[in-house]
Amino acid sequence: MPSLVLILALALGVCEAVLWQKLACSYEIRHEDLQRVWCRQSSPDCCIGLIFNRSDSLLDEGKLMVTEGSQSFTVTVLKPGLEEGVYWCGVLTQDGVIIKLAERFFDSGATGTYVWNIARWVLLPLLPMVTVFTNVYIRKIYG
């Protein structure tokens, strides 16, 4: 029973890490009241995306979740289907300039990729157990 709990805990932790791609965005206190930006890089100095307020928690029809922290916010991808590329988070100045806070490469999150990433972490701990049980079984039959 304890091993089942451990496997489930590991699987849930891995699922969160695999399924929910996150980007943490720390800002200076003077930028606290500025609008936030989430965008995909289109060239080294430009990006296309969303502008949102500090009070917004779900973006892009629920595909993204924003969590506010102390002098930071985190954007979490909740649903697969994000276009693959480098994404920025930042703040938008009064002059319309984006101050980039962080960037990260996000994959497309194809459903097959997600299923495999989850399955391999669930199946991986089972492989040694199957090997040991098969070995014991063969020894009983032929030993």
Buried (B, 14 or more C-beta within 10 A) or exposed (E): EEEEEEBEEBBEEBBEEBBEBBBBBBBEEEBEEBBBBBBBBEEEEEBEBBBBEBEBEEBBEEBBBBEBEEEBBBBBBBBBEBEEBBBBBBBBEEEEEBBBBBBEEBBEBEEEEBEEBBEEBBEEEEEEEEEEEEEEEEEEEEE
